[in-house]
Amino acid sequence: MKTLVEFKSDKFPPYEGEEAEINPGLWGKRLAEYLQEQLPNHGLTVTGIGAEDWGWMVKLENKEFPLWIGCGHQNDEDDAFLCFIEPSKTFIRRWFKKIDTRNKVSHVADILKQVFESHSDIHDIEWS
């Protein structure tokens, strides 16, 4: 199950002062806002975005288990970004119950792929 995508784009520069909300050299709020705008067009409900020390979290509506996309800038290159889907494991445990995450996580990955590949200003897309 591929849950991490790296890509390049000049579409998501940092906001002034954004690095104060997370760690120096990291940003991604514009990318999180972009996903918040695009994902509903593909049937996903975004319940919010928030800053973390590593980047930005895009929370998705999902009743069975917490589901979100982490995103941000990487690699000391202004145009290098990554997104990762959590949970990244094929099964999780919740209240003594084993839950298969594969269908939902794969669906989110498929939608991210569609969103990124539909814009020519997002390129060098690599999944792992």
N, C-alpha and C positions, 0 to 999 in steps of 0.2 A: 504494500500500500504506500503510494507516494504522497507524502504530506508536507514536503518542503519544496518551495520554488524560489529560485534566484533569477534575477533579471536586471536589465539596465534600462534607465529612462531618465530624461531630464525633466520629466513632468512633475516631479515631487520635491522641489527645493524646500529647505527648512523655513519655517516662520521665524521672524526675528524673536529671539529669546526662548525659542522652543527647547533648546538644549538644557535650559534651567529646569524644565519639567521632567527630564529624564537624565541620562548621563551625557557628559561632554562627548562630542563627535558623533552622537546618534540623533536621529530625527526620523520622522515618518508620519506626522500628523496629516499631511496632505494626502498621503497614500491611504491612511485609515479613512479619511473623509471621502476619498474617491471610492473605496470599497463600500462605504456606508451608502453612497449614492447609487452605485452600480448593482450591487447584489440583489436588492429588491426587484430590479428589472428581470431577474432570472429566478424569481420565486423564493429567495431567502429573506427572512425577516431579521434585520439588524436591530438589536435592543439597545445598543449604545457603543461608544468608543471610549477608551480611557488610556491615560499614560501609565507606563510601567517603567522601571529603571532600564530595561533593555530595548524599549521601543513603544509601540502602541498595540492595544488589544481591541479587536473588533468582535463584540459579543453577538452571538447568533441565537435566535429563539430555537430551543430544542427541549422538549419535555422529558425525554429519557435520561439525558446526562448533559453536563455543561459542555458547550461546544463554542469554540472561538478561533479566531485567526490572529496570530501575532504577526506584526509587520514592522519594518523599519529599514533604515539605511545601514550599510555594512561596508567593510573592507577599505576604509579610508579613501574611497572613490566617491565623488559626489553623485554619480549616476548609478551606483550599485545598491540594490535592494533585495530583501528576501521577505517571504511570507511563509508561515508554517501553521498547520492546522492542528489543534488540540481537541480531543485526545489524539495522539499519534499511534497509540496501541490499538490492536485489533479487538481487544476485549478489555473492559474495565469492570470493577466490582462496585456495586452500590447497594447498600442495605442487604447484604448477604446474597445478592443476585449477580450473576454474570451477564453482562450486557455486551452484545456484539456491536461494535461501532463501525464496522466496515462499510455498510451501505450508506450511512449518513455522511461519513467522512469522505468516501469516494465521490458522493454527490457534490459535496462542497468543493473538492478538488476539480471535478469536471467543470463546475461553474467558474472557478478562478481561472482555469485554462481558457475557457471561452472569453471571459472578460479581458484577460491580458492579450490573447492572440487577436482580438478584434481591434486593437489599437496599434497603429504602426509606430507610435512613439514609445512603445514598450517592446524591447527586443532582447536578443540573447537569452531567451527563456530556457532554464534548465530545471528539471524536476528530479528529486531524489527521495 
